[in-house]
Amino acid sequence: MSGKCSTLRIAGRDFACRAVAFFHSEQGRANFTIALDDPSDDSHVISFSGENSRREQDDLYELQIDQMLLNSKNRPKVDGLPVPSAELATGLCRQFGNVSTKQISSISCSATDKNGKKYELQFDSDGSPIKVRRLRQSPLVSEKRRARQTEQRECRQKADVAKVLPRDWPAYINRCLAEVIEKPAPDAPQ
């Protein structure tokens, strides 16, 4: 979303924002995510997160906050990306505008975590249409399974080139796969 944060206060400390985004997962959790403009931490990101939301009229979306997701350069990493800390919280975010027309005018969020830290956001759009992207998460095929599928495909191609009769394919493919398993990997010590 294009615009500016007139208020971004984390536990009494004021920040500017670099980016504001909204995410809605297939499991139902929604997040208003803000990348903070923090000169000491280029990975400083917070998310107002919740599962209960409602749309009032066509131009008001409300999200009940049940946790804050806090991310920084000091967080543990998985696949090179920091994993956020989830802090129980209560609060509310209100988004004015309509996603289907790609026009959001403002977002306001206010939450307090279980330790009493307050989080506030007031984002005002510059009037530019928002960018909407749909991301679908597909199951990852394991490396072993992918390698096995490649081996099977190669053995089927060898059988085709060798003009093996269809009745003999299963035996040929099984022999071919057994030979692949017996061969050491190219980078394995011998």
N, C-alpha and C positions, 0 to 999 in steps of 0.2 A: 504494500500500500504506500502510496506516495503522499507525503505530508510532513508534519513535524510534531514533536511531543512538547506541548507547552508545560506539562508536568510529568516528570518521571522521578519518583522519590522511592528509594529503597532503604528501609530501616533508618530514616532520617537524613539520608544522603541524597543530594540531587545529582541527576545525570542527564545528558542529552541522549537521544536515540539515533542509531544508524539505520535501523530498519524495523518495521512492524509487519507481522504476518498473522494469519489465522489458519489453523489446521483443524481438520475434523477427521478422526480416524474411523475405519470401518467398524471398530468395536464400540464407537459411540463417544469416546473422549474427545473434547474440544480444547484447544489452546489458543490464547492470544500470546504470541511470542514476540519479545522485544530484544533486539541486539543493542546493547548499551554502547555508547561512545565513551569508552573508558581507556584513556591513554596507557594505563598500567596493565590492562588485560584485554587483548583482542578477542578472547573467547568468552567474554562476560555476556551471558544471555539469561533472561528470566522468562518464565511462562506462567500466566494465570491459567489454571487448568481445572476443568470440571466435566461432569457427565450429564448434569441436569441443565437443560436449556429450554427456552421457549421463544416463540416469535409472537410479538404483540403487533398487531396491524401488519402492514407490509414493510415498514421501515424501522422497526425496533426489534433487535435480537438481544436476549438476556441470557447470560451464562452464570450459573451458581458456581462459585469457586470452592473447591474442596482441597486443593493443594497448590503449592507454588513449586515450580521446577526451577532450580538454581544451577547455573552452569558457569564454570570459570576455567582458567588455564590450569588450576591446581587440582581439578577433578580427575579421578582415574579414567583411563581411556580404554575403549574397546574398538578394535579396527581403526585405530588412529583418531577416534573422535571422543571428546570428553562425555562422560555419562553424568546427567544431572542428578543433583540431590533433590529428593521429593520431601517437601515440608508440609505437613498437614496445615490447612488454613481455611478460613471462611471469608466469603466476600462475594462480590458481584461485578460482572462486566456488562456494559451496555454498548451495543454497536448500533449507531443510527445510519440508515441507508439500506440499500438493497443489493445483495450479492448478485442476484440474477441480472440486474441491469448494470452491474459492475460500478456502481456509484455508492461509496461509503463516505459519509460526511464526518463522522467522529466516532471515537471509542473512548469510553471512560471505564476504568477499573479501580477497585479499591478492595484490598484484602488484608487480613491480619493472620500471621501464622501462630502456631501453638506456643511460641516463645514470646508473643506480644510484638514482634516486628511488623511494621506496617509497610505495605506496598501500594503505591498510587500511580496511575497512568491517566493522562489526558492527551489523546492524540487527535489532531485535527487534519483532515485531508486537504490537499491543495486543489481538489476538484478533478484531478486526473482519474481516468477509469482505473480500477484495480486490475491486477493480473490474476487470472484464475487458472490454476493448474490442477489436473486430476492425476494423482499418483496411485497406482494399484500395486500392492505388494504381492508378488507371486512367491510360492515356496521355492526355496533354494534347493537345487539338485546337489547332492553331496558329490565331492570330488571323486570318490571311489565309484559311485554309480555312473557319473558322467564318463569316466575312463572305461568302465565296463561296456557302456553303450557304444563308445567309439570302437572298442575291440570287436564287438559283435558286428558292427557295421562293416568294418574292414574284412572280417572273416566272410561275411555274406558276399562282399564284392569279390574276394578271392574265389569263392565257390562259383560265382557267376562267370568269372573269367576262365576258370578251369572247366566250365561246361558240365558241372556236376548235375546229375539227374535229380529232380525234385525228391524222389524217394530216398536219396542218399544224403540230402542236405543236413538233417540233424546230426548224423554221425560225423560228417565233414566239419561242420561248425564246431561241434564239441572237441574234435581233435585239434582244430585250429586254435580254439580258446585255451586248451590245455598247453599247447606249445607256447602261447603268449605268456601264460602264467609261469612256465618253467624258465623262460628267458630272463636274465637279470636286467634290471632297469639300466638305461644307458649311463646314469651317473652313480650306480651302486658299486661299491668296492668289490673286487673279485678275489 
